[in-house]
């Protein structure tokens, strides 16, 4: 097998190139361009979306062509599993650097998450064992596709009650439950079942990382729920305010029209007094 370090280095350069090309291929909305951080955040999210699509596709395909993974999660290995993890390692290293340089304080939780993932993936590729555990853990990227899309749609000021937003919301919920809860819990159970065949240090890193990920997922779901409810309420309030403003303008115009008519009648009576 090719060295994972070369593949990861190429992956880092690839995602750095993608990030630099976004401003030309998929520029941020005009309203975001006046603030540097929002432009950076847009570029970071689009880069993350590209990684999610690639890693989700590769992980699903890996599971499809290697059904033995579900039976032997310790020793099952092939080039595709190895390359998939190496590519994701390159992305996570790139993203940790990007977040640390540009948004360290606000992105501390994401950086910690990336470091935990990197630790687990590195132990798998260096030892060339336990690759299926990491591949199944990568399935969360299926949900990340809709998670990143949702945030990009919000930044683009999509109507939260529009068809596109609603479809993404449904897919987000379905994949969240399937790949961030059920899949993570299943991987954790399989890890515990096979702990007798795993180095204690590696087991501790993997088990700790999965437990932290599950807890983070609960908080993430709560944030998403609160944010969507708030967005819907804000949209309803804005709609009601617009209706109130329209009715106010209509009534004002109506009163103005009535007053104008009275003035005209007064002027007519003045010019033509009754005999």
Number of C-alpha atoms within 10 A of each C-alpha: 7 9 12 20 15 13 19 23 17 16 22 21 14 15 22 17 12 18 19 13 14 16 14 8 9 11 15 21 14 9 12 17 14 9 9 10 13 16 19 18 18 26 22 21 18 22 22 22 20 16 21 24 16 17 23 23 16 20 24 16 13 20 16 11 10 16 11 14 21 14 10 13 21 20 14 18 18 13 10 15 22 24 19 24 26 25 24 23 27 23 27 24 18 20 21 20 14 16 18 15 10 13 15 15 11 11 14 14 12 14 22 12 17 18 16 18 22 20 15 23 25 16 17 21 21 12 10 16 18 23 26 27 22 24 25 22 23 26 23 23 25 24 22 22 23 23 22 22 18 21 14 20 15 14 16 15 11 14 15 19 12 9 11 13 16 14 11 17 19 12 15 22 16 13 22 23 16 16 21 25 17 14 18 24 16 14 21 21 13 14 21 14 10 14 16 10 10 15 9 11 9 16 18 13 15 24 19 13 18 21 14 13 19 17 11 15 17 13 12 13 15 12 12 17 13 12 12 14 13 12 16 15 12 13 15 13 12 12 12 12 12 12 12 12 12 12 12 12 12 12 12 12 12 12 12 12 12 12 12 12 12 12 12 12 12 12 11 11 11 10 9 9 7 6 3
